[in-house]
Amino acid sequence: MTSTTATATAVPATAVPSAAALAWTEKLVSFDTTSRNSNLALIHSMADELTAHGITPLIVPSPEGNKANLFATLPAHDGTVTGGIMLAGHTDVVPVDGQAWDSDPFAPEVREGRLYGRGTTDMKAFSGAILGFLPEFLSRPLAEPLHFAWTYDEEVGCHGAVVLLAELAARGIHPRVGFVGEPTSMRPVSAHKSSQLYRVTVSGIAAHSSMTSTGVNAIEYAARSIAFIRSLADEHRLSGPFDESFVVPYTTANVGVVSGGAAVNTVAEKCDFEFEFRTIPGVDPEAVISRIEVNLARLRAEIQQENPAADIRMVPLGTVPGLSPEGPRIALELAQDLTGHAVEESVVYATEAGLFQQAGIDTVVCGPGSMDQGHTANEYIELTQIAACEDFLQALATHLFTTERTTKP
């Protein structure tokens, strides 16, 4: 992706983060908010901090009530609460199961200039820096509102962001610009792929393996479907379309989970598998899934010819739209200005930014740390990256204050 020019106004990163940013990051990491768990203890801790600063938090629960989003607004100097800039992050983290950690992943430790713990990079340091910086944001009048958004279940399909956006729309709150603080080493990212997750369930007919003609093998039909998905992946890999701004410059697909069968001498009655595909901007995810649905319909007809009680069904698990570089580009230009990085980059992982963009919020991804450390054992973030995030927040506060002063008559 071609880099664009921006005026660098951000202050160079200091050697270490503030005590407040580090303390808040450590506190957030200490909550085990693995996506399978509740995040309510963390949400209420953050809400209490907002309340202590005179900010009214909005807690938006999940449909089940065991998780929640958190949203808050610092109004503009004239009381305006719509429009403005939104800083957004997710509160959940991926599991540590099966990983060999050198320390307790939920007891953060500073070692050799790095903060270790699950979620340090992805992405609690961004939230910790914001909470530590609250007094500075509150110390000056703002030209336009500043919003804070924290979501649940980003790691398993961005479900929380969907619920939050619906609530904001119902309240008439519509931020103008969004910054999603996923780890980008504080470099502005204007594009990422979509992420589409599905589960396929094949229901066959069990039988003894010596009598295969009386049964229907669910594993065999699942395998045929998996082979078709792989053929689509190969087609995109070989024939494109291509977008060279991505490290992997084409649409990808992957079958990541397969489960089925009871015994080697039994015709498999059931087989489930889960797959995902990630489209580059310009490739319609609906067109990809339509081809998979057509193939499944053909296989369904064949399996029901063997036995009408057999079936194949597919259900969506999560749909995250891609982030497109097309649009107003106000967020990109502001991020370039605030970070001092005159670049425009893309990433292969998906974020909530695509959902915010789809909702009409001009959004880029820009946050501390590197995804090279995200999701790994001994996940860590360089302390200098937390400090760089604070410099970004300081530049944002100065931008809002300066804009407010220069727009006065």
FENBEL-V428875 format. One line per field, one symbol per residue. phi: phi as a letter, one per 40 degrees, with the letter a starting at -180 (. if undefined). burial: I if it has 16 or more other C-alpha atoms within 10 Angstrom, else O. A space follows every 10 residues. Layout:
BEGIN
phi = ???
burial = ???
END
This chain:
BEGIN
phi = .ccbcaccbc cdcccbcccc cccccccccc ccbddcbcbc ccdccccccc cccgbccbcb ccdcgcaacb babcccdcgc bbggbbbbab bcbccbdgcc ccaccbbdbc bfgbbcicgd cbaccccccc cccddcccca cbcacbbbbb bbfccbhfcc cccccccccc cgcadcbbbc cccbffbcbb aaccbbbabb bbbbbcaccc bdccbbcccc cccccccccc ccccccccbg cbbcccdbca cbaacbbbaa gbacbbccca ababbbbbcc dhbcdccccc cccccccccc ccccccadcc abbbbcbabb ccbccchcgc cccccdcccg bcbabbbccc bcdccccccg ccbbbaacgb cdccgccfda bccccccccc ccccccccdc ccccccccc
burial = OOOOOIOOII OOIOOOIIOI IIIIIIIIII IIIIIOOIII OIIOOIIOII OOOOIOIOII IIOOOOIIII IIIIIIOOOO IIIIIIIIII IIIIIIOOOO OOOOIIOIOO OOOIIIIIII IIIIIIIIII IIIIOOIOOO IIIIIIIIII IIIIIIIIII IIIIIOOOOO OOIIIIIIII IIIIIIIIII IIIIIIIIII IIIIIIIOIO OOOOIIIIIO IIOOIIOIIO OIIOOIIOOO IIOOIIOOII IIIOIOOIOI IOOOOIIIII IIIIIIIIII IOIOIOOIOO OIOOOIOOII OOIOOOOOOI IIOIOOOIII IIIIIOOOOO IIIIIIIIII IIIIIIIIOI IIIIIIIOOO IIIIIIIIII IOIIIIIIII IIIIIIIIII IIIIIIIIII IOOIOOOOO
END
